[in-house]
Amino acid sequence: MRNYIQIKQKINSYNESILVSSDKSISIRSILLASQAIGISKIFNLLESEDVINTLRSIKKLGIKCKKHDKFYKIYGLGLKGFNTKNKLVLNAGNSGTFARLILGLLVNSDNYIKIVGDRSLSKRDFSRVVQPLKKFGPIISSNKGRLPVTIKGTEFLRPIDYVEERGSAQCKSTIMLAALKTPGRTKIKAKKSRNHSEIFFKNLNIPIKVKSEKKYDKIDVYGESNYKGFNYRIPGDISSCSFFIVLTILNKNSKLLIRNVNVNDTRTGIIKILNKMNAKIKFKNVRNYKGELIADIIVKSCKNLKAINCPEYLNSSAIDEFVTIFLIAAKSKGISTFKNLGELEKKESPRLTVAVNFLKKIGIKVLRKKNNVKIYGKPDLELKGNYIIKNFRKDHRIFMMSCVAALTLGGNWKLFDKDSINSSFPDFFNVLKKLGVNIS
Ligand code: S3P
């Protein structure tokens, strides 16, 4: 079957209100934490994307009953020692780095050998970043030179560790937090700031945790082996999925968009802070607190006078999944934008810094790259006329959706490969575009 789309026309102006897919990070965490609770949890609005479906499937293989109802999923947690593992069980994480890493944390006390595998993109990603610290808790873990497949066999004799996380990776931090949940005593984590959904979830479930915020780091103490009960949770919209529609609206003419019910946790809103510094006027309305997470409706309008940014590095981790799309705004801004120390972008579903720089060059934008720093020379009048083919060799969902935004706002004839990649995070992407008047051929 044909796996590309063609875009030959720019999007028309719109004034609309939309919802985007539920948050992927919180969806995966809610399933994993529900699997460790005692009793039934009900998860409303769970993201039904491939990454999350692979999480559910794997949890079922580990002996946890999960059932889909009309409005929610029920997960029948069996407590911290509740996984019922068979020897040589294989869990397929598909494209999901978050699931593949976090589940290793929960398997530190497994009775048997469990193997984690993934798709071609995930198999190229680094797992030594979680395997090394997890080994210190006591389980036996082997990997393919730091990559998948990773095999783990837990131990009854877990010991707490001291761990320093220097990358600003929430996946690494959360993996260690989940292992700490199973381990007697206090695990001490010093982590460079990154999304804090796991910490908020732990607090919300009364799992003993202390978080002390410092300028660049958070110090997190987790006290393990504390059981908790099943819970109800409603997943909010994903700001990473919103990012495509925020940028689409800013770059489109005479348009306005209201995006309802989005998670705007401060550790995720780097994109808003960056784009507002570039003259966009994105606002939050109806801000509310839901179980420790901030939720809001986002209002965004077209912007004609975008200006370049010297992006402060402290915003890198809170915008990590959005940079490829933010670069489109830099491409249409007046002046030279600089972004520094984006090495972690190379470690994603594809080497995103390299892919995004090549993309910008392809559409006629001058980019200077030195190691992991880039300078983007903006062209406010950029208008495209030629033919553009985007192959997306690693089937990266965010590269595909960013390319759609470029095609719909910059002109030209586009052929964009790997439309199915949207299924890992945002299966509704084309439906939302349809609501804005775009029919994908
Ligand atoms: C995620 C953390 C980030 C992000 C990923 C989801 C999470 O990865 O890029 O999409 O849910 O914890 P890193 O922890 O590798 O930065």
Residues whose N, C-alpha, C, O or C-beta is under 5 A from the ligand:
A	BS01	S3P	S25 T98 G168 S169 A170 Q171 C172 I320 D321
